[in-house]
Amino acid sequence: MSELTVGEVVAERTVHLTRESLVRYAGASGDFNPIHYRDDVAQSVGLPGVLAHGMLTMGLAVGTIAEWLGDTGRIAEYGVRFTRPVVVDAETGADVSVVAKVGQVADDTVRIDLTVTHADTTVLGKAQVRVRRA
C-alpha cells in the first residue's frame, strides 16, 4: 500500500442480486420487512418495487476491497449516504457495480472512495472507507 496515488482504482466488481439473495440476507440479518420480498407491499408504500436491503448494499460495497486489503481488520471507518434504492426485479434481478478508488493518502491511513451504481444510477453517496496503512 506504500505506492498508492489518488485516483488509482484498487478494486472493482459487479454483484448480481436476485430475490433469493434478498431472502437469504433477510434470514441472516433478521430484517424481514416485506418491502424486501413483496412487490404489493413495496408498491403500497410508494416504492417502485422490491428493494435490496440497504445494509446488504452497503456490505457488498465494502466487501469489494477485502481481497485488495488482505486484512479487513485494518478498516478504521466506513460510512455511506443512501441516495437511491436498488430495485430487484423478480425475473432479471439487479446488478450492483462497485469501483474502489484511492481518495486520499495520509501518513497512517488511506481513504478509499466507493462508487456504487445500479442501472447507471449512483445508489450510495459519499461511500468512503478509511483504512490503516500496513
N, C-alpha and C positions, 0 to 999 in steps of 0.2 A: 504493500500500500504506500510505499515511500515515494513513488514517482507519479502520483495522480495529478491530473490537471483539470481545472474547472471546465465543464462541458463534456468531459470524457464519458462515454457510455460504458458502464461496468457490468450491466446485465440487462437482459430483456427476454420476455416470453409472452405467449398468449395462452390463456386458460379457457377451456370450453366448459361452461356451466350448463347443466341440464336440470330438469325438475328433480331428478333423482339426486343430484348434487345438493339441492336445497333440502330435501328430506333427510339426507344423511347429516348435513350440517345442523339441522334442527334437532336431530337426535343427540348429536354430540354437545350442542350448546344449551339445549333445553328451551330454545326460542321457537315455540310452536304457534306464533302469531299467524293466523290464516292468510294474511296478505302474502305470505311466502309460499303458499301452495294452492290457494283457491282463487281462480280468476273472478268469480262472482263477488267475493268479499273485497278483493282489491279494487275492483271497479266500483263497488258500492260506496267506497270511501274516497273516490275521485282519482284513483291511481290508474295508469294505463294498462296494468296487468300485474301478474305475479312478479314480485321483486326479490332479487337476491338479498340476503341479509347484509346489512351494512358492515358488520364485523367480519363476515366472510370475505367481502370485497377488500376490506382493509387488511385482512390476514394474508390473502393471496398476493396482494400488492407487495407487502414487506417480505414475504417468502421468496420473492424474485431475487433478492440479494443474498439469500442464505448460502448458496454454493460459492459465490464470489467471496463472501465474507469469511467463510470457513468456520467461524465460531459465533453463533448468534448471541452468545453471552456478551459480546462486545457492543451490542446495541444499547446505547445510553438513553435514547429518547426517540419517540415516534409519535407523530401527530398528523392528522388529516382534517380536512373540511369536506363534508359530504355535499356535493354540488348537484348531482343528477343520479337518479336511481338506475340500477341495472335491471332491465325488464327481461325475464327469462321466458321465452316463448315455449309453449307446450311441445311443439313439433321440432323447432330448429334450435332451441336453447339460446345461449348467448356467449359470445366471445369477449373476454376482457383482456386487453393488451396492456402490458406494463413495460416502460422503459425507465431504467435507473441511470441517472447521470450524476456526476460529481457537481455539487452546487457550491461548495466552499471547502477549502483545505486550511486547517489550523494546525498549530503545533501538536495538540493532543487528540483532536477529533477531526472527522471528515463529515460534512453534511452531504447526504445523498438525496437528490430530488427525484421523486417518482412521478412520472406522467402516466395516469391510469385512464384508459379510454374504453368505451363500448359504443359500437355503431358510430364511430367518428366523433364522439362527444366525450369530453372530459367528465369523469364521474367522481373523482376525488380531487379536490383543490388543495393546494399548499400541502401536499403529501411529502413530508420530509422525515428522514431518518438520520439521527446523529449517531455515529459510531466511533468508538475509541480506536485510536491507531494502535497497531500491534507493537 
